[in-house]
């Protein structure tokens, strides 16, 4: 199972939000490029970058920093946040981002999502973020009327192979991931699932790894590695 460190970008800094609330933001570094190098040195197989300003505004805002990170490290990068049209998708992938995460547009623009999957295949991940079982969009500020399972089945029918699943109420809380819903997503849809939100300890990682055979192929870790609750290099070796 892959352990994927998160770097959430807000106003050029590396931050972590509590339940996606921009008013509850903790700055962990003012040098995201150095942070990326640190996680690479500790064995990260891939980095998860989120343009929080982009997610809230609806258009990428921190792409210059993303490009600098790509130039300074040798591991793949996946990026989400505010990506809303095909030109942005083309340009971001052409710049060296390995995988793009589409979230809001899976609800607001299914045609674009389908077209991007047809054009880029596995380089497109679908981010499915759920609040009380319903898909949250626009930086989690809006709750749709579609359940996370309904969207999972839908994007699979469009050709998606894997998703990132986040319980927004767990994100940034260190209360543990929503393992039950993550398992349900993998079992019901047959999609490969990267778990996200609430991971607090090595025990959480081991609990998720038990269901790797069901399709839970990775987990995104954020606050827990920044605070030292999880040693990244140790967890990478243990869960390889």
N, C-alpha and C positions, 0 to 999 in steps of 0.2 A: 504494500500500500504506500502510495506517495505521500510524503509530508511536504506541504507547499506553504512557504512563508508568505504572508500578505504584507504589502506596502501600500497603504492608503494615502493618497496624495491630496492635500488641501492647502491651497495658497503656497505651493512649493515646499511644503513640509510633510514629514511623515507623521501621521496622526492615527488615532483610533477613536471611533465614536462609540457611544453607549446606545445600543438599540437603533443605530442609524441616525441619531439626533445630532445635527450639526452644532447645537447649543451645548451639547455635552461631549466636548472634544478634548482629548489629551494629546499633547505634542510629545512624540518620542524622539524625534530627531529633526534638525533643520538641514540635514544633508542626506536626502534619499538615495543618492548615488553611492555614498559610502555605506549606507545601510544595506543596499543590494549586494555590495561586495562582501560585507560581513556574512550575510546569509549564504552566499555562494561559497565562501571559505569554510563555512560550517557544514557543507554537504548538501545544500538544497538542490534538488533535481530540476526545479522550475520555480519561477517567481510569479506570484499573483499580484498584479498591480490594479488598483482601482483609482480612477480619476473622480474623486468625490465632487469637486467643483463641476465637472462635466455631468455627473449624475443629477445634480440639483438644477443645473442650467439647461441641460438638454443638448449641449455640444461640448466636445473635448476642450479642456482648458490647460492641462498639464503635459501636453504631448512633447514639448521640448525636453522636459526632464525625462520622460519615458525614452526618448531617442538617446539621450546621454547615458541612461542606464544600459540600454542595449549595446552601446559602443564600448562600455567599460567592463562588461561581464561576458562570460562564455556559456552561460546556461540559458535555456529558453525562457521567454516571458509571455504571460497571457495578460490581456488588458480588457477592462470593462469600465463603463461609466460615460454616459452621454453620447454613445455612438448611435446615430439615428438615420444615416443614409449610406448608399452604396459607395459614393465618392470617399467618404471617411473610411469605410471598411477597406477599400482598395488601397488608399494611401497608408493606412496604419499597417496593413500586412506587408506592403511593399517596403516599408521602412525597417522591417525586421522583427516586428511582433509575431510570435509563432502562432498564437491563438487569440481570437477576439471573443469577448463575452457579450452576447446580446440579451438584454433583459426586457426593458420597457417595450421595445419594438415588437417583441414576440406577441404582445397584447395589442399594441396600437397600430402595428403595420405588419400583419402576417405575410403579405406579399413580399416585402423586403426580406423578411426572415427566411422565407422559402427560397427566394432568389439567391441569397447569400449562401445558404446550405448547398444549393445546386452548384454554385460557382466554386466554393472553397471546401466543401465537405467537412472533414475532421478539424479544420482550422477554425470552425465556428462552434463555440460552446453556447448553450442557452443557460442563462442565469434565471433560476426560478426561486424567487424570494417570497416566503409565505408569512403572513400575519394572521394568526388564528385560522390557519388553513386556507386563506384566500391570498391570491397573488398580489403582492405589493409592487408598485411601479413608481416612476418619477422620483428616484432617490428615496423610495419607500414612503413618500409623502401621500400617495394615493393608493387606496385599496380597491382592486377590481372585484368583479362578481364571479370570477373564475377560480375554481379550486386548484391547488397545486397539482393534484393528480390529473385533473382534466387537461391542464396545460401540458403536463408531461406526456400524456397520450397523444395530444395534438402535435407537439413538436416532433415526436417520434414518427408520426405519419408524414411529416414534411421531410424526413431524412436525417434528423438529428441523431447522433450516436451517443453523446454524453451531455450531462448537465452539471451545473453547480447548484446544489440545493441549500438554501439558507432559511433557518427559522429566525425572522427578524427580532423576535422578542428575546432570543438567546444571544444575539450578536453583541459582543463587547461586554457581556455580563459575567463571564467566567463561571456560569452555572451549569456547564455541560451541554453538549449538543443534543438536539432532538433526535435521538437514535431511532425511536419508534417510527417517526414520519420519514426519516431517511431510508430505513429498511422498506417501508411501505412503497416509497417511490421506486426503489430498485426492483422490488418484487412485482409490483403491479404493471410497470411500464417496460421492463427489460432493458432500460437505458443504463449506461455506465453513469455512476453518480459520484461526484466529488462533494463531500460533506463540508459544511461551513456554518460557523456561528456557535459561540459558547464554549469552545474547547478550552479546558482549564488545566488538564493534567495528563500525565502519561497513561493513567487509568482510562481516561476518555479515548485516547488513541487506541489502546489495546481493545477496548470494548467495540470500537468501530471495525477494527481489523478482523474481529470474529466473523464479520459478515462480508468479507472481501469476496468470497465465492458467489455471493448474490449479485455482485456488480459494484459494490462500494470500493472504488479503485484509488481514492485519494481523500485527503482531508486538508483543509486550509486552516492554518494556525496564525493567530495575530497577537492579541494582547498577552497570551500566556507565554510566548517566547520573548516578548519585549520586557516583561516583568521578571523573567527567569523561572517561572513555574515549570516550564518545559525546556530541557536542554535540546536544542535542535540537532546538533551533531549526534548526540546519543540516540535520539528518537529515530533519526534517519537510519542509523545502523540497526537498531532493534527491529524496525518494521519493514526493512527491505525485503 
